[in-house]
């Protein structure tokens, strides 16, 4: 009857996903590891010195789509690029991939800063949490491992590319971020507390507690 067909359809679906996963094997697994782009707060993602507005956001995409050469960011005034990447939770960052062209536009250095929202180029004068010398990577095979202890609780990542291999501008096609994501509970708690203190009824309670007269 009809029930059997539906059940069969469902079975087929599971089977098919299984086959695909087995067929791709390590590739699919590897792609999943680079899924942190899904955890970026895209509304607040910033790329400073991008030539075309919004193009910086294009380089954060699925690992499987890293070869799409139509999506890239190019710097504008000089060779520097600075990304401010807020996450929707806390991230343990384990690795970064940077893909460019096989020429002078490929970034030559990458500097990572954690938990400094809204960084500007002036802020990049400070000491980064980690610096990498980059090799030209056209296929997304080179993975730069982070010092995990230093990047184990990141809610905002800034990536600064100070120089390239000699061209006037820098071009990046793909930036891969590998790691683990957890929901940020702490943040929600702060919001609740804030709302509670804005409630006049709570202020009456505070006045009764003995500690207030120390404050006032």
Order of alpha helices (4+ residues) and beta strands (2+ residues): alpha-alpha-beta-beta-beta-beta-beta-beta-beta-beta-beta-alpha-alpha-alpha
